[in-house]
Amino acid sequence: MASSLSRQKSHATWRIALPDEAQTATLAVQIAHWLKPGDMVTLSGELGAGKTAFARALIRSLTGDADIEVPSPTFTLMQIYDGLDFPIVHADLYRIRHPDELEELGWDEAAEGALVLVEWPDRAGERLPPDRLDIALALDPAQDAGFRSATLTGYGTFAGRLDIARAVHNVLAESGFADAERQFMQGDASTRTYERLVGADGATAVLMISPPRADGPPIRFGKSYGTLAHLAENIRPFVAIDKGLRAEGFSAPEIYAVDLDVGVAALEDFGGESVVGDGGIVTERYAESVALLARLHQMSLPESLPVDGSKEYNIPPYDLDALSVEIELLLDWYAPHIAKASLTSGAKASFVNLWRHTLRDIVAGPRTWTLRDFHSPNILWLGERQGSARVGLIDFQDCVLGHPAYDVVSLLQDARVSVPPEVELKLLGHYAQLRRIADAGFDMAGFARAYAVLGAQRATKILGIFARLDKRDHKPQYLAHLPRVEENLAKDLAHPLLSGLKGWYETHLPRLFNRSA
């Protein structure tokens, strides 16, 4: 297929050449991947342009039945199919004389919760929704009889989705996985999605779809939470940090192809072997992960990295504003929704002031690349490699310049898996030993203080994030991890440096110290 993309304010357009019927069916299968209930797809074109053939291929893909009969609904007007995930309404409005006739057909009732596929959509007039995908098929008299062109136009919210579809198409072609089977992979707590690509020869890759992050409302200094916390705005930080890690000999995935503007990449597949086994953490793998951090933290690392050509990405600092805005998530989400605490404005101000005072020395201390999400879901085990290269890194787009203790505590006080206290202490000693071998002046006492402070900061942030994922994003599965995070927070608050903060938590969130409350 040959393709090009043009964008306008309210819609996006993608033109595709379809040399034969097989290519038309392939396009239908590709489009089926990103359709969902409630969508409308309109099919335009003259008689004989191939609308029904396209609809047939699309419906067969969505039903998983390659032999299902899909007659033209010219006389029945509407035909309903049971898709694998949602109903499909196939409508032909050629015989409709006025849009009001649709109501008599039970159009609205049939379309609810279904994908609606419409031929001759102009007959529907203003009843067409503003968010839709139009596929205009056309014959070309100058080409062979089977040659068609398709013009895909995404209106409203479909414009961005069409951009992603085009980018996926191009990235798959560039990476050699154009005809690969696409298998959905479990996503993470972000808006990114992942698919495993399996080629006919058995080769695999991972498709990452990471569109630019929509900025939230301003909450301070005219800036959003994401801006204050230095969260990656697009895929460029991932690409920059990936290249930087690989240049230093670490196992970050090779990038086979990428669309930097839309946020789509085909990546090396590290498989699914974790640093955690059925019985909990695998200590040997955690020890190697600790060794990786010790190696990273003794390096002299650049603060800016190339992305594409001459463009540089400046790694942001993990500054006081970023650390502070993260802990405030506890006030906004965990305290009211989980702990059922009613906090006064004075209590909230005291909380923030105590934390900012505590974090000042951390911000002024040593700093390195802080991968920020260095914990079990984002670490894969590559047993066939040697040394720290056995530790596969897959989630680092939010990397900042921060204290080296942050990633160590991320690993050893994992929110999703329990690390026994004696193992945590042993691995901390292993880290300190490796740091001292490289630098006899390594300040373990100072590191231990930062470990406790950043452990408490991170646990506080995660309590807020998991409560938000439940309340706002309807992902209650994260609540199962709250007891572990609460336990880590209580443990970190026991450090003498945090006595003032511990008093605040004891007064306002006693649940942390009596978790049966």
Buried (B, 14 or more C-beta within 10 A) or exposed (E): BEBEBEBEEEBBBBBBBBBEBEBBBBBBBBBBEBBEBBBBBBBBBEEEBBBBBBBBBBBBBBBEBEEEEBEBBEEEBBBBBEBEEBBBBBBBBBEBEEBEBBEEBEBEEBBEEBBBBBBBBEBBEEBBBEBBBBBBBBBEEEEEEBBBBBBBBBBBEBBBBBBBBBBBBBBBBBBBBBEBEBEEBEEBBBEBBBBBBBBEEEEBBBBBBBBBBEEEEEBEEEBBBBBBBBBBBBBBBBBBBBBBBBEBEBBBBEBBBBBBBBBBBBBBBBBEBBBBEEEEBBBEBBBBBBBBBBBBBBEEBBEEBBBEEEEEBEBBBBBBBBBBBBBBBBBBBBBBBBBEBEBEEEBBEBBBEBBBEBBEBBBEBBBBBBBBBBBBBBBBBBEEEEEBBBBBBBBBBBBBBBBBBBBBBBBBBBBBBBBEEEBBEBBBEBBBEBBEEEEEEBBBEBBBBBBBBBBBBBBBBBBBBBBBBBBEEEEEEBBEBBEBBBBBBBBBBEBEBBEEBBEBBBEBBEBBBEEEE
